[in-house]
Amino acid sequence: MSGAGSYLPPGLPAPVPEPDELSRPFWDGLVAERLRIQRCRACATWQFGPEWICHRCHAFDPDWVDVAPRGLIHSWERVWHPSHRALQGRVPYLVVLVELPDAGGVRLVGNLLGDPLQEVRIGAPVSGVFEHHDEPFRHALLQWRVADER
């Protein structure tokens, strides 16, 4: 699942997380090639983005649980208009909203790797790809790739 390589053109800085004490377990997990999602210790509700309290029962300090980095495409967008001049000539690219069945249906946004003109199907299975970066500090991003449906 690792070794995605960078999909970014020269001149475009990689997205960089700004981990704080609340989100650090998520970002540290990605560096270790583990996907961690919050789950309430009191009511077992899954949630993302990170919060100090449970969205459902308001208990404090939800736990961080490892989940399989796989899901289903819930929604997607083929981006045609560059948001940065370094992306001119590098469009289209695909952005997906992935639902995680192993985490109560929590959804995460990421890029869909591969041919930007590929057919995208709602409900298609995807697997996570951990993209590692060393600048400006060691971090990883989670991208997605269409999984074998067998």
N, C-alpha and C positions, 0 to 999 in steps of 0.2 A: 504494500500500500504506500510505501514511501518512494522517494526518488522521482517525483513528478517533474523535476526540472522547472525552470522558471518560464512561464508563458509571457512574461512582461518584456516589452521592447526596450532597447537601450534608451536611457534618458528618463524613463518613468520609474520613480522610486516605488519599491514594494510597499504595500500596505503594512503598517507597523502597529501592533497592538499597544495599548497603553494600560498594561496590567496594574491594577491596584489590589489592595488586600482582598477585596470582594471577588474579583475576576481571576486572580492569580492561579487558582487551581485549574481553571479551564485552560489558560495559556500554557502553564507548565505541563499539563497533560498532553497538549498537542506536540510540544517539543519531544516528549517521551513516546509519541505515536499512540496516545490513548485519548479517546474522546470521553470527557467527563461532563455530566449534566447534573444539575441540582435535583434532589429528591427530598421531600420533607420527611423528617424522622417521625413526626407525629401522625400524619395522615397519608403518607406515601404518594403525595401528588408530585409529579414531575414539573419542572419549570425551567425556562430560559427566556431572557437573559438573567444573569445572576442578581440575586436580591438577598438582603439580610433576613427577610421574613418570607414565609410561605404565602403564595398568592391566594390560597384557598382558606387555610385555617388560621393564618397569622402567627403560627409558631415561629420562634426565632431560630436562626442558624441551621438552615437546611443542609443536608449532607451532600457531598459530591460523589457520584456513582459512575463507574466506568460502564459505558455502553458500546455495543458494536458500532463501528463507523459505517453503517449501511442504512439505507432508507429508500423512500419512494419519492419520485418527483411529484410535488403537489402543485407547483406552478412554475412558469419559466418565462424568460424574456430574451429575445435575440436583440442585442444592443447594436444599433447601426450608427449612432451619433457619438463621436469621440468626446469624452468628458475632459480630456487633457490633450494638448497638442502632440505629445509623444505617441498617442494612440491613433493619430491620423494615418490612414492606410493600414491599420491593424484591426479594423472592424469588418465584419461583425464579430461579436463574442457572445457567449451564452451565460446567463445568470439563472440559477435555479433556486427554488424554495424546496427544501428536502424535509419530508416528514420522517421522523424516527420512530418506527413501531416499537422498538425496544425501550423507548423512553416516553411512553404514554402519548405519543403523537406530537411531541415537541418538534418545532420546525426551525431549521437553520438555513441561512442564505449562503451561497457560494458560487464559484464559477463551475461550469460544466466543461471539462477538458475534452479534447478531441476536435474533430472537424466542426468549425463554427456553423457550417451549413447542414450538419446532420439533422435527421428527423428527430424531434423530441416528442415524447409521448407522456402525457399525464399518467402517473401510476407506474412508470418504468422504474425498475430497481437500479439503484446507484450505490457505489461503494466509495468510501472516503479515501483521499490521497493526501498524505501529509507532505506539504511543501516547506522545506527547511530554508531558513535565511540566517546569515551571520551578521548582517549589518542592519541598523546601527548597533544591534545586540542580537544574541541568539534567540530566535523565535521561529514559530511554524504557523502556517496557515492551513486550513482544511479546505481542499477542493474536492470536486466530485467527478466520477467517471461512470458511465453506464456500465452496469454489471451484467454478466452472463445470466440470462433468464432461465437456464436449465435447472 
